[in-house]
Amino acid sequence: MVTMSSEFLQVWIATLIWPLTRILAFITTAPIFNHRAIPRQIRLGLGLVLTLSIIPALPDIPPVSVFSMSGVLILMQQILIGAAMGFSLRIIFTAVELAGHTASMTMGLGFASFFDPQTQGQSTAIGQLLVVLAMLIFLAINGHLMVISTLLDSFHSFPISDQPNFALNPYKIALWGGKIFSAGLLISLPIVTALLLANMALGILTRTAPQLNLFGIGFPITIALGFLILTLAMPHMLQPVQRLMEESMRFMQEIATPVTAAKVMPPAP
């Protein structure tokens, strides 16, 4: 009869639960991995497969009971790290969606919005088009494999520990959140600039020829010009989106910083 001590059983559970928590937190928050078209059983199975495959290569896990206060703190720590890494990747797709939303509003297609079940909010048609293209680019450059590799490497960069030797850097996370607006504006800048010039030309034309119906000719011109600029700009979106994804990979590696002891300043003379 095979018998196991409670200490051995707790160590075995901790070895499985803590890495699985970080991986599942990442899968829950990261785009593509948390898509509603993927069943929950598939996502849970992916997390279990990744966890079981990396357990032999993990650094030493502290012998802390999962049901103790230290175990709960370690569990919360893994959830925060996984969710923050998934958040860093979500920023890229949110920036692309914001670019599409800005382009749609400038083109006059703001009314062409619908409920997006993935984000649980309203989304424009151009925004969804650009998000789908960003997902295809992400898969074409093997971004899903690079993300999984970065996630698994994080167990060596930020190992599971019961000591507060590192913490999330909120300043870096806040700065990275600003990428939503800066990157979204830069991606939509060609369409916005072209439509701004078109609206200025239509305004001058209306002043010189007041008998023209601005609403009759303005909307078809802006919509057609917007689609034309979008068609011309799509082949050139590969490099900016790919560069943003590479920056996201680097941010995922630097999302936590070691907590160093405060330096003792010499007394003032």
C-alpha positions as CSV (number, residue, x, y, z in Angstrom):
1,M,0.0,0.0,0.0
2,V,1.4,3.4,-1.1
3,T,1.2,6.1,1.6
4,M,2.0,9.8,1.2
5,S,2.6,12.3,3.9
6,S,0.6,15.5,4.1
7,E,3.8,17.5,3.6
8,F,4.6,15.7,0.4
9,L,1.0,16.1,-0.9
10,Q,1.0,19.9,-0.1
11,V,4.3,20.4,-1.9
12,W,3.0,18.5,-4.9
13,I,-0.2,20.6,-5.0
14,A,1.8,23.8,-4.7
15,T,4.1,22.8,-7.5
16,L,1.1,22.4,-9.7
17,I,-1.2,25.2,-8.5
18,W,1.1,28.2,-8.4
19,P,2.5,27.9,-12.0
20,L,-1.0,27.0,-13.2
21,T,-2.4,30.1,-11.6
22,R,0.0,32.4,-13.4
23,I,-0.6,30.7,-16.8
24,L,-4.3,30.7,-16.4
25,A,-4.4,34.4,-15.4
26,F,-2.4,35.2,-18.6
27,I,-4.7,33.1,-20.8
28,T,-7.8,34.7,-19.2
29,T,-6.6,38.3,-20.0
30,A,-4.5,37.9,-23.2
31,P,-6.2,38.5,-26.6
32,I,-6.7,35.5,-28.9
33,F,-6.1,33.1,-26.0
34,N,-9.2,34.4,-24.2
35,H,-11.4,34.6,-27.3
36,R,-15.0,33.5,-26.7
37,A,-14.9,31.2,-29.6
38,I,-12.4,29.0,-27.7
39,P,-14.2,26.8,-25.1
40,R,-13.2,27.1,-21.5
41,Q,-12.2,23.4,-21.5
42,I,-9.7,24.1,-24.2
43,R,-8.2,27.0,-22.4
44,L,-8.0,25.1,-19.1
45,G,-6.4,22.1,-21.0
46,L,-3.8,24.4,-22.6
47,G,-2.9,25.8,-19.2
48,L,-2.6,22.3,-17.7
49,V,-0.4,21.1,-20.6
50,L,1.9,24.1,-20.4
51,T,2.2,23.7,-16.6
52,L,2.9,20.0,-16.7
53,S,5.5,20.6,-19.4
54,I,7.5,23.2,-17.5
55,I,7.3,21.8,-14.0
56,P,10.6,19.8,-14.3
57,A,12.5,22.9,-15.4
58,L,11.1,25.3,-12.8
59,P,13.3,26.8,-10.1
60,D,12.9,25.5,-6.6
61,I,9.4,26.3,-5.3
62,P,9.3,27.3,-1.6
63,P,7.9,24.6,0.7
64,V,4.9,26.7,1.8
65,S,1.4,25.3,2.4
66,V,-1.2,26.4,-0.2
67,F,-3.7,26.9,2.6
68,S,-1.5,29.2,4.7
69,M,-1.5,33.0,4.6
70,S,1.9,32.9,2.8
71,G,0.4,30.5,0.2
72,V,-2.5,32.8,-0.4
73,L,-0.1,35.7,-0.9
74,I,2.0,33.7,-3.4
75,L,-1.2,32.8,-5.2
76,M,-2.3,36.4,-5.5
77,Q,1.2,37.3,-6.7
78,Q,1.0,34.8,-9.5
79,I,-2.4,36.1,-10.5
80,L,-1.1,39.7,-10.7
81,I,1.9,38.7,-12.7
82,G,-0.1,36.7,-15.2
83,A,-2.8,39.3,-15.6
84,A,-0.3,42.1,-16.0
85,M,1.5,40.2,-18.8
86,G,-1.8,39.5,-20.5
87,F,-2.7,43.2,-20.1
88,S,0.5,44.3,-21.8
89,L,-0.5,42.3,-24.9
90,R,-4.1,43.5,-24.9
91,I,-2.8,47.1,-25.1
92,I,-1.7,46.5,-28.7
93,F,-5.0,45.2,-29.9
94,T,-6.8,48.0,-28.1
95,A,-4.6,50.6,-29.8
96,V,-5.4,49.0,-33.2
97,E,-9.2,49.1,-32.4
98,L,-8.9,52.7,-31.3
99,A,-7.2,53.5,-34.6
100,G,-10.1,51.9,-36.5
101,H,-12.7,53.7,-34.3
102,T,-11.0,57.1,-35.0
103,A,-10.9,56.4,-38.7
104,S,-14.6,55.4,-38.7
105,M,-15.7,58.5,-36.9
106,T,-13.7,60.7,-39.2
107,M,-15.1,58.9,-42.3
108,G,-18.6,59.4,-41.1
109,L,-19.1,55.7,-40.3
110,G,-19.7,56.2,-36.6
111,F,-23.2,54.9,-37.0
112,A,-21.9,51.6,-38.4
113,S,-21.3,50.2,-34.9
114,F,-22.4,47.0,-33.3
115,F,-22.1,45.0,-30.0
116,D,-18.8,43.2,-29.7
117,P,-19.2,40.1,-27.5
118,Q,-15.5,39.9,-26.9
119,T,-15.1,43.3,-25.4
120,Q,-18.7,43.6,-24.1
121,G,-19.0,47.0,-25.7
122,Q,-19.8,48.9,-28.9
123,S,-17.3,48.5,-31.7
124,T,-17.1,50.0,-35.2
125,A,-16.8,48.1,-38.4
126,I,-13.4,49.6,-39.3
127,G,-12.1,48.9,-35.8
128,Q,-13.1,45.2,-36.1
129,L,-11.5,45.0,-39.5
130,L,-8.2,46.3,-38.2
131,V,-8.3,44.0,-35.1
132,V,-8.8,41.0,-37.3
133,L,-5.9,42.1,-39.5
134,A,-3.8,42.6,-36.3
135,M,-4.7,39.1,-35.2
136,L,-3.7,37.7,-38.5
137,I,-0.4,39.5,-38.4
138,F,0.1,38.3,-34.8
139,L,-0.4,34.7,-35.9
140,A,1.7,35.1,-39.1
141,I,4.8,36.2,-37.2
142,N,4.3,33.3,-34.7
143,G,3.4,35.8,-32.0
144,H,1.4,33.2,-30.1
145,L,4.6,31.0,-29.8
146,M,6.7,34.0,-28.7
147,V,4.2,35.0,-26.1
148,I,4.1,31.5,-24.7
149,S,7.9,31.3,-24.6
150,T,8.0,34.7,-22.8
151,L,5.5,33.5,-20.3
152,L,7.4,30.4,-19.6
153,D,10.7,32.3,-19.3
154,S,9.1,34.6,-16.7
155,F,9.3,31.7,-14.2
156,H,13.1,32.1,-14.4
157,S,13.1,35.9,-14.5
158,F,10.5,36.2,-11.7
159,P,10.5,32.9,-9.9
160,I,7.9,31.8,-7.5
161,S,9.1,32.9,-4.1
162,D,7.7,33.5,-0.6
163,Q,10.0,36.5,-0.2
164,P,8.9,40.0,-1.4
165,N,12.0,40.3,-3.7
166,F,10.1,41.8,-6.6
167,A,6.9,43.7,-7.2
168,L,4.9,45.0,-10.1
169,N,6.0,48.4,-11.4
170,P,2.9,50.5,-11.7
171,Y,4.7,53.4,-13.3
172,K,5.8,51.1,-16.2
173,I,2.3,49.7,-16.6
174,A,0.8,53.3,-16.7
175,L,3.3,54.4,-19.3
176,W,2.6,51.3,-21.4
177,G,-1.1,52.0,-21.1
178,G,-0.4,55.3,-22.9
179,K,0.4,53.3,-26.0
180,I,-3.3,52.9,-26.6
181,F,-3.6,56.6,-27.5
182,S,-0.2,57.3,-29.1
183,A,-0.1,54.1,-31.2
184,G,-3.8,54.4,-32.1
185,L,-3.4,57.9,-33.3
186,L,-0.3,57.1,-35.3
187,I,-1.9,54.2,-37.1
188,S,-5.0,56.2,-38.0
189,L,-3.0,59.4,-38.8
190,P,-3.0,58.9,-42.7
191,I,-6.8,58.5,-42.8
192,V,-7.4,61.4,-40.4
193,T,-5.0,63.7,-42.3
194,A,-6.4,62.9,-45.7
195,L,-10.0,63.4,-44.5
196,L,-9.1,66.6,-42.7
197,L,-7.8,68.0,-46.0
198,A,-10.9,66.7,-47.8
199,N,-13.2,68.4,-45.3
200,M,-11.2,71.7,-45.6
201,A,-11.6,71.5,-49.4
202,L,-15.3,70.8,-49.0
203,G,-15.7,73.8,-46.7
204,I,-13.9,76.1,-49.1
205,L,-16.1,74.7,-51.9
206,T,-19.2,75.3,-49.9
207,R,-18.2,78.9,-49.3
208,T,-17.5,79.6,-52.9
209,A,-20.6,77.8,-54.2
210,P,-23.3,77.9,-51.5
211,Q,-25.9,76.3,-53.8
212,L,-24.1,72.9,-53.5
213,N,-25.6,70.5,-51.0
214,L,-22.7,69.7,-48.7
215,F,-24.5,66.8,-47.0
216,G,-25.4,65.3,-50.4
217,I,-21.8,65.2,-51.7
218,G,-19.8,65.4,-48.5
219,F,-20.6,62.0,-47.0
220,P,-20.0,59.9,-50.2
221,I,-16.7,61.7,-50.8
222,T,-15.3,61.3,-47.3
223,I,-16.4,57.6,-47.1
224,A,-14.9,56.8,-50.5
225,L,-11.7,58.7,-49.7
226,G,-11.5,57.0,-46.4
227,F,-11.7,53.5,-47.9
228,L,-9.2,54.5,-50.6
229,I,-6.6,55.7,-48.0
230,L,-7.3,52.6,-45.9
231,T,-6.7,50.3,-48.9
232,L,-3.4,52.1,-49.7
233,A,-2.3,52.1,-46.0
234,M,-3.0,48.5,-45.2
235,P,0.2,47.1,-46.9
236,H,2.2,49.5,-44.8
237,M,0.6,48.6,-41.4
238,L,2.6,45.4,-41.1
239,Q,5.8,46.9,-39.8
240,P,4.2,49.3,-37.2
241,V,2.0,46.6,-35.8
242,Q,4.8,44.1,-35.7
243,R,7.0,46.7,-34.0
244,L,4.3,47.3,-31.4
245,M,4.1,43.5,-30.7
246,E,7.8,43.2,-30.3
247,E,7.7,46.1,-27.8
248,S,4.9,44.2,-26.0
249,M,7.1,41.2,-25.7
250,R,9.9,43.2,-24.2
251,F,7.5,44.9,-21.8
252,M,6.2,41.5,-20.7
253,Q,9.8,40.6,-19.7
254,E,10.2,43.8,-17.7
255,I,6.8,44.1,-16.1
256,A,8.2,43.3,-12.7
257,T,11.3,44.9,-11.2
258,P,13.4,43.8,-8.3
259,V,12.7,45.5,-5.0
260,T,16.0,46.7,-3.7
261,A,16.7,48.0,-0.3
262,A,16.6,51.7,0.0
263,K,20.1,53.3,-0.1
264,V,21.2,54.9,3.1
265,M,21.9,58.6,2.4
266,P,24.8,60.2,4.2
267,P,23.8,62.8,6.8
268,A,23.9,66.3,5.6
269,P,27.0,68.3,6.8
